[in-house]
Amino acid sequence: MNTETRNRARLSAVFASLLLVLTSGARADVVTDWNVVMGDVVADLPNPAEMARTAAIMQVAVFEAVNSIVGDYEPYHYRIKVAPGSSAEAATIAAAHAVLARLHPEKAAQIDAQREKSLDAIPEGSAKAGGIAAGIAAAEAILAQRAHDGFDTVVPYAPGMRPGDYVATPPDFTPAFMPGLGEIDTFVIRNGRQFRSAPPPELRSKEYARDFEEVKRVGAVNSPERSEDLALRARFYAVTDADRIYYPAARQVALAQGKTLSENARLFALLSIAIWDGIVACFETKYHFALWRPVAAIRAAQTDRNPKTLPDPNWEALVFTPPFPAYPSGHASFGGAARAVLEDEFGADGHDIKLMNPAMPGVVLHYTSFKQITDEVDAGRIYGGVHFRFDQEAGALLGKRVGEYVLRHALRPACDHDTRGP
């Protein structure tokens, strides 16, 4: 991402925040403020998994810091010792800053400047000092816990040779992305295998032929069966990951509903955990089954032994095909996990959500429910030509199961002693 694009991203984030304040009559708190800062820090990272990992580590550290002072919920790891009367706002700022500065030292000037600006709004004194100490301690604890999570482990990958096996895709035939991602440590679910999807449809099945034909028709670069609006949304979600979908949506609804600092700390921790664990679970399934992408399937359909699938050796998708197996969909997986958390916190519908991405200036998508968002993401991946419908369905189910598990097992109200099933 070049300097001009980064500047547009920052201006867009500032404009969106101002728009929300002016239209809602509410004010963001330091939890939502630093969620925006985090998004700006990771905006130009080429690796979406690194974005998700940064978000989860930061938001969990923020939760642990705030909760150690407020005590509304069970801790994620353990309760940090804090001085009486410590400021939860100062703890939020210090925890978020410490995580971002450690994980992204190349952005130190930007992150340090934001810390000073945020802390300047808090009066000097023992409350501020105690909060800063609590935030730093929480950040150090979570960073230490994640220091050896396997993120930097390089896992070799050799594509299969059978029909249906994942192979690198045009136009640039990029090698398989992070084949070991499904083995990295999760935050709440036991491991990536816990919610492994059922096998994808057999290549010779009617279901496979049906979904093959659909994406072949509507996902082609010049498909006459796709409206301009559908094409725009497919392009939007081809360049828009979780950090520009579910965090902005959460911030907007949290503002509208007047959530407290403690509630927001928990919400964004749960949301980031669900997204990260959903990604790990998705990639474990992806590389377990290693199913080819539609562009490979359509160009080599003569090899699948299904008489209802006809090859087109020149077929191209509308949007760029990501360099990893198709099944299940990553967007559907982390979207299903995020949706489970957001609906539990805010309710399913009746919202006013606007999504934007500086990569597509002038495009503003409006939603009143979280289901509308995930439905459009699903459609965008099919109409973009990069997923079969069964990829989306399996990903949504996997993500839902991950999100519901996270809600049952993490950051529960301190007074909640109910037995909550596996």
C-alpha positions as CSV (number, residue, x, y, z in Angstrom):
1,M,0.0,0.0,0.0
2,N,1.6,3.4,-1.0
3,T,1.6,6.6,1.0
4,E,-1.3,8.1,-0.8
5,T,-3.5,5.0,-0.1
6,R,-2.4,5.0,3.6
7,N,-3.3,8.6,4.0
8,R,-6.7,7.9,2.4
9,A,-7.2,5.1,4.9
10,R,-6.4,7.4,7.9
11,L,-8.7,10.1,6.6
12,S,-11.5,7.6,6.0
13,A,-11.2,6.3,9.5
14,V,-11.2,9.8,11.0
15,F,-14.2,10.8,8.8
16,A,-16.1,7.7,9.8
17,S,-15.5,8.3,13.5
18,L,-16.6,12.0,13.2
19,L,-19.7,10.9,11.3
20,L,-20.7,8.5,14.0
21,V,-20.3,11.0,16.7
22,L,-22.3,13.7,14.9
23,T,-25.1,11.4,13.9
24,S,-25.5,9.3,17.1
25,G,-25.0,12.0,19.7
26,A,-22.8,9.5,21.5
27,R,-19.0,9.5,22.0
28,A,-16.5,6.8,21.4
29,D,-14.5,5.6,24.4
30,V,-10.8,4.7,24.6
31,V,-11.6,1.0,23.8
32,T,-13.3,1.9,20.5
33,D,-10.7,4.7,19.9
34,W,-7.8,2.2,20.1
35,N,-9.7,-0.4,18.0
36,V,-9.6,2.3,15.3
37,V,-5.9,2.9,16.0
38,M,-5.2,-0.8,15.7
39,G,-7.0,-0.9,12.4
40,D,-4.9,1.9,11.1
41,V,-1.7,0.2,12.2
42,V,-2.5,-3.1,10.5
43,A,-4.1,-1.5,7.4
44,D,-1.1,-2.0,5.1
45,L,0.0,-5.4,6.3
46,P,0.0,-7.9,3.4
47,N,-1.0,-10.8,5.7
48,P,-4.6,-10.8,6.9
49,A,-3.7,-13.5,9.5
50,E,-1.2,-11.1,11.0
51,M,-3.9,-8.5,11.2
52,A,-6.3,-10.9,13.0
53,R,-3.5,-12.0,15.4
54,T,-2.6,-8.4,16.3
55,A,-6.2,-7.6,16.9
56,A,-6.8,-10.5,19.2
57,I,-3.7,-10.0,21.3
58,M,-4.4,-6.3,21.7
59,Q,-8.1,-6.6,22.5
60,V,-7.5,-9.5,25.0
61,A,-4.8,-7.4,26.7
62,V,-7.2,-4.4,26.9
63,F,-9.9,-6.6,28.3
64,E,-7.6,-8.1,30.9
65,A,-6.4,-4.6,32.0
66,V,-9.9,-3.1,32.2
67,N,-11.4,-6.1,33.9
68,S,-8.6,-6.3,36.5
69,I,-9.8,-2.9,37.6
70,V,-13.6,-3.1,37.1
71,G,-14.1,-6.8,37.7
72,D,-17.3,-7.3,35.8
73,Y,-16.2,-10.6,34.1
74,E,-14.1,-13.7,34.6
75,P,-10.5,-13.0,33.5
76,Y,-9.2,-14.4,30.3
77,H,-6.0,-15.6,31.8
78,Y,-5.7,-14.2,35.3
79,R,-6.6,-11.0,37.1
80,I,-3.8,-8.4,37.1
81,K,-2.9,-6.9,40.5
82,V,-3.8,-3.2,40.4
83,A,-3.6,-0.3,42.8
84,P,-6.9,0.8,44.3
85,G,-8.6,3.5,42.3
86,S,-6.7,2.8,39.1
87,S,-8.0,4.4,35.9
88,A,-9.6,1.9,33.5
89,E,-9.1,4.4,30.7
90,A,-5.4,4.7,31.3
91,A,-5.1,0.9,31.5
92,T,-6.8,0.6,28.1
93,I,-4.4,3.0,26.5
94,A,-1.3,1.5,28.1
95,A,-2.3,-2.1,27.2
96,A,-3.2,-1.3,23.6
97,H,-0.1,0.8,23.1
98,A,2.2,-1.9,24.6
99,V,0.9,-4.6,22.4
100,L,1.0,-2.6,19.2
101,A,4.5,-1.2,19.9
102,R,5.8,-4.7,20.5
103,L,4.2,-6.3,17.5
104,H,4.8,-3.5,15.1
105,P,7.9,-1.6,16.0
106,E,8.1,-0.1,12.5
107,K,5.0,2.0,13.4
108,A,6.5,3.1,16.8
109,A,6.3,6.9,16.0
110,Q,2.6,6.6,15.0
111,I,1.7,4.4,18.0
112,D,3.7,6.5,20.5
113,A,2.1,9.7,19.3
114,Q,-1.4,8.2,19.7
115,R,-0.5,7.1,23.3
116,E,0.5,10.6,24.3
117,K,-2.6,12.1,22.8
118,S,-4.9,9.7,24.5
119,L,-3.1,9.9,27.9
120,D,-3.1,13.7,27.8
121,A,-6.9,13.6,28.3
122,I,-6.5,11.9,31.7
123,P,-5.5,14.0,34.7
124,E,-2.1,13.2,36.3
125,G,-2.2,11.3,39.6
126,S,-2.2,8.0,41.2
127,A,-5.3,6.8,39.3
128,K,-3.5,7.4,35.9
129,A,-0.3,5.9,37.1
130,G,-2.0,2.8,38.5
131,G,-3.9,2.3,35.2
132,I,-0.8,2.6,33.1
133,A,0.9,0.0,35.3
134,A,-2.1,-2.3,35.0
135,G,-2.2,-1.9,31.2
136,I,1.5,-2.7,30.8
137,A,1.2,-5.7,33.0
138,A,-1.8,-7.1,31.1
139,A,0.0,-6.5,27.8
140,E,3.1,-8.3,28.9
141,A,1.1,-11.2,30.2
142,I,-0.8,-11.8,27.0
143,L,2.3,-11.2,24.8
144,A,4.2,-13.7,26.8
145,Q,1.4,-16.2,26.5
146,R,1.3,-15.8,22.7
147,A,5.1,-15.6,22.2
148,H,5.4,-19.2,21.1
149,D,2.0,-19.7,19.5
150,G,3.5,-21.1,16.2
151,F,2.7,-18.1,14.1
152,D,6.2,-17.9,12.7
153,T,6.6,-21.6,12.1
154,V,7.2,-22.4,8.4
155,V,5.4,-25.5,7.2
156,P,6.2,-27.0,3.9
157,Y,3.4,-27.8,1.4
158,A,3.4,-30.0,-1.6
159,P,0.2,-29.7,-3.8
160,G,-1.6,-33.0,-4.6
161,M,-1.8,-34.4,-8.1
162,R,-5.3,-35.8,-8.2
163,P,-8.4,-34.2,-9.7
164,G,-9.9,-31.9,-7.0
165,D,-6.6,-31.3,-5.2
166,Y,-5.7,-27.7,-4.6
167,V,-3.2,-26.2,-7.1
168,A,-1.8,-22.7,-7.5
169,T,-4.1,-20.5,-9.5
170,P,-3.8,-17.9,-12.2
171,P,-2.8,-15.2,-12.9
172,D,0.3,-15.3,-10.8
173,F,0.3,-18.9,-9.4
174,T,1.3,-17.8,-6.0
175,P,2.5,-20.6,-3.7
176,A,0.1,-21.8,-1.0
177,F,-0.4,-19.3,1.8
178,M,0.4,-20.4,5.4
179,P,-0.3,-24.1,5.2
180,G,0.4,-24.3,8.9
181,L,-2.1,-21.7,9.9
182,G,-4.6,-24.3,11.1
183,E,-2.0,-25.6,13.6
184,I,-1.3,-22.2,15.3
185,D,-2.5,-21.9,18.9
186,T,-6.1,-20.7,19.4
187,F,-7.3,-18.5,22.2
188,V,-10.4,-20.4,23.4
189,I,-11.3,-23.4,21.2
190,R,-9.1,-26.4,22.0
191,N,-7.4,-26.4,18.6
192,G,-8.1,-26.0,14.9
193,R,-9.3,-29.6,14.5
194,Q,-12.1,-29.2,17.1
195,F,-14.7,-27.9,14.6
196,R,-13.3,-29.5,11.4
197,S,-16.0,-29.3,8.7
198,A,-17.5,-32.4,7.2
199,P,-15.9,-33.4,3.8
200,P,-16.9,-31.3,0.8
201,P,-19.2,-32.9,-1.8
202,E,-17.7,-35.7,-4.0
203,L,-16.6,-34.5,-7.4
204,R,-19.1,-36.8,-9.1
205,S,-22.0,-35.7,-6.9
206,K,-25.1,-33.7,-8.0
207,E,-24.3,-31.1,-5.3
208,Y,-20.8,-30.5,-6.7
209,A,-22.1,-30.3,-10.2
210,R,-24.8,-27.8,-9.2
211,D,-22.5,-25.5,-7.3
212,F,-19.8,-25.8,-10.0
213,E,-22.3,-24.7,-12.7
214,E,-23.4,-21.8,-10.5
215,V,-20.0,-20.3,-10.0
216,K,-19.1,-21.0,-13.6
217,R,-22.1,-18.9,-14.8
218,V,-22.2,-16.0,-12.3
219,G,-18.6,-15.8,-11.2
220,A,-16.9,-15.4,-14.7
221,V,-15.1,-12.2,-15.3
222,N,-17.6,-11.2,-18.1
223,S,-20.7,-13.0,-16.8
224,P,-24.0,-11.6,-18.3
225,E,-25.9,-13.1,-15.3
226,R,-24.3,-10.7,-12.7
227,S,-25.6,-7.2,-12.2
228,E,-23.3,-4.2,-11.8
229,D,-24.3,-3.9,-8.2
230,L,-23.4,-7.6,-7.5
231,A,-20.1,-7.1,-9.2
232,L,-19.4,-4.0,-7.1
233,R,-20.1,-5.9,-3.9
234,A,-18.0,-8.8,-5.0
235,R,-15.1,-6.5,-5.6
236,F,-15.7,-4.7,-2.3
237,Y,-15.5,-8.0,-0.3
238,A,-12.5,-9.2,-2.3
239,V,-10.5,-6.4,-0.8
240,T,-12.2,-6.1,2.6
241,D,-11.2,-8.4,5.5
242,A,-12.6,-8.8,9.0
243,D,-10.8,-5.7,10.3
244,R,-12.9,-3.5,7.9
245,I,-16.2,-5.4,8.3
246,Y,-16.9,-6.5,11.8
247,Y,-14.9,-4.0,13.9
248,P,-16.5,-1.0,12.3
249,A,-19.9,-2.6,12.6
250,A,-19.3,-3.3,16.3
251,R,-18.1,0.2,17.0
252,Q,-21.2,1.8,15.3
253,V,-23.7,-0.3,17.2
254,A,-21.8,0.0,20.5
255,L,-22.0,3.7,20.1
256,A,-25.7,3.6,19.3
257,Q,-26.5,1.4,22.2
258,G,-24.3,3.3,24.7
259,K,-22.1,0.4,25.8
260,T,-19.8,1.0,28.8
261,L,-16.1,0.9,28.7
262,S,-16.1,-2.5,30.4
263,E,-18.7,-3.9,28.1
264,N,-16.8,-2.7,25.1
265,A,-13.5,-4.2,26.4
266,R,-15.3,-7.5,26.7
267,L,-17.1,-7.2,23.3
268,F,-14.0,-6.5,21.3
269,A,-12.0,-9.2,23.1
270,L,-14.7,-11.8,22.3
271,L,-15.0,-10.6,18.8
272,S,-11.3,-10.7,18.1
273,I,-11.0,-14.1,19.7
274,A,-13.9,-15.5,17.7
275,I,-12.4,-14.1,14.4
276,W,-8.9,-15.5,15.2
277,D,-10.1,-18.9,16.3
278,G,-12.5,-19.0,13.3
279,I,-9.6,-18.4,11.0
280,V,-7.4,-21.1,12.6
281,A,-10.3,-23.6,12.4
282,C,-11.1,-22.7,8.8
283,F,-7.5,-23.2,7.7
284,E,-7.2,-26.5,9.5
285,T,-10.1,-27.7,7.4
286,K,-8.8,-26.0,4.3
287,Y,-5.5,-27.8,4.2
288,H,-7.0,-31.1,5.5
289,F,-9.2,-31.5,2.5
290,A,-7.2,-29.2,0.1
291,L,-10.0,-28.7,-2.4
292,W,-9.2,-26.9,-5.7
293,R,-10.5,-23.4,-6.4
294,P,-13.3,-22.8,-9.0
295,V,-10.9,-21.5,-11.6
296,A,-8.8,-24.7,-11.4
297,A,-11.9,-26.9,-11.3
298,I,-13.5,-25.3,-14.3
299,R,-10.4,-25.3,-16.4
300,A,-9.8,-29.0,-15.7
301,A,-13.3,-30.2,-15.4
302,Q,-12.6,-33.0,-17.9
303,T,-10.6,-34.7,-15.2
304,D,-13.3,-34.8,-12.4
305,R,-15.3,-37.7,-13.9
306,N,-18.6,-35.8,-13.6
307,P,-20.5,-35.8,-16.9
308,K,-22.4,-32.6,-15.8
309,T,-19.4,-30.4,-15.4
310,L,-18.0,-29.1,-18.7
311,P,-14.5,-27.6,-18.9
312,D,-13.6,-24.1,-20.0
313,P,-9.8,-23.8,-20.3
314,N,-10.0,-20.0,-20.6
315,W,-12.4,-19.3,-17.7
316,E,-11.4,-16.4,-15.4
317,A,-13.0,-15.2,-12.1
318,L,-14.2,-11.7,-11.6
319,V,-11.9,-11.1,-8.6
320,F,-8.5,-12.3,-7.5
321,T,-8.4,-15.9,-6.3
322,P,-6.6,-16.2,-2.9
323,P,-3.7,-18.6,-2.9
324,F,-5.1,-21.3,-0.6
325,P,-7.7,-24.1,-0.8
326,A,-11.3,-23.3,-1.3
327,Y,-13.1,-25.4,1.3
328,P,-14.5,-23.9,3.5
329,S,-14.6,-20.2,2.8
330,G,-12.4,-18.0,5.1
331,H,-14.7,-15.0,4.8
332,A,-17.7,-17.2,5.8
333,S,-15.8,-18.8,8.7
334,F,-14.6,-15.6,10.4
335,G,-17.9,-13.9,9.5
336,G,-20.0,-16.7,11.1
337,A,-17.9,-16.5,14.2
338,A,-18.1,-12.7,14.4
339,R,-21.9,-12.7,13.7
340,A,-22.5,-15.1,16.6
341,V,-20.7,-12.7,19.0
342,L,-22.3,-9.6,17.6
343,E,-25.9,-11.0,17.6
344,D,-25.4,-12.2,21.2
345,E,-24.2,-8.8,22.3
346,F,-26.5,-6.5,20.3
347,G,-29.4,-8.5,18.9
348,A,-29.8,-9.7,15.3
349,D,-31.3,-6.6,13.6
350,G,-32.6,-3.1,13.9
351,H,-29.2,-1.6,13.5
352,D,-27.8,1.2,11.3
353,I,-24.4,0.1,9.9
354,K,-22.3,1.6,7.2
355,L,-19.2,-0.1,5.8
356,M,-16.5,1.6,3.8
357,N,-13.0,0.8,2.5
358,P,-10.5,3.4,1.2
359,A,-9.5,0.9,-1.5
360,M,-13.0,1.5,-3.0
361,P,-13.5,5.3,-2.5
362,G,-17.1,6.5,-2.7
363,V,-18.6,3.0,-1.9
364,V,-20.8,3.0,1.2
365,L,-22.8,-0.2,2.0
366,H,-25.7,0.1,4.4
367,Y,-27.1,-2.7,6.6
368,T,-29.6,-3.2,9.4
369,S,-28.7,-6.7,10.5
370,F,-25.5,-8.7,10.8
371,K,-27.1,-11.5,8.6
372,Q,-27.4,-9.0,5.8
373,I,-23.6,-8.5,6.0
374,T,-22.7,-12.2,6.0
375,D,-25.2,-12.9,3.3
376,E,-23.7,-10.3,1.0
377,V,-20.2,-11.6,1.8
378,D,-21.3,-15.1,0.8
379,A,-22.8,-13.8,-2.4
380,G,-19.8,-11.7,-3.2
381,R,-17.4,-14.7,-3.0
382,I,-19.6,-16.8,-5.3
383,Y,-20.3,-13.9,-7.8
384,G,-16.7,-13.0,-7.6
385,G,-15.9,-16.5,-8.9
386,V,-13.6,-17.6,-6.0
387,H,-15.9,-20.0,-4.1
388,F,-18.5,-22.7,-4.5
389,R,-21.7,-22.2,-2.6
390,F,-20.9,-25.2,-0.4
391,D,-17.7,-23.5,0.6
392,Q,-19.7,-20.6,2.0
393,E,-22.3,-22.8,3.7
394,A,-19.6,-24.9,5.4
395,G,-17.6,-21.9,6.5
396,A,-20.7,-20.2,8.0
397,L,-21.5,-23.3,10.0
398,L,-17.9,-23.7,11.2
399,G,-17.7,-20.1,12.2
400,K,-21.1,-20.2,14.0
401,R,-19.9,-23.2,16.1
402,V,-16.7,-21.4,16.9
403,G,-18.4,-18.2,17.9
404,E,-20.9,-20.0,20.1
405,Y,-18.2,-22.0,21.8
406,V,-16.2,-18.8,22.6
407,L,-19.4,-17.2,24.1
408,R,-20.0,-20.2,26.3
409,H,-16.4,-20.6,27.6
410,A,-14.8,-17.1,27.7
411,L,-15.1,-13.8,29.6
412,R,-18.4,-14.7,31.2
413,P,-20.0,-12.3,33.7
414,A,-18.4,-12.6,37.1
415,C,-21.6,-13.6,38.7
416,D,-22.4,-16.3,36.1
417,H,-21.8,-19.7,37.6
418,D,-24.1,-21.7,35.3
419,T,-22.8,-24.9,33.8
420,R,-22.6,-24.2,30.1
421,G,-22.1,-27.4,28.1
422,P,-19.2,-28.3,25.8
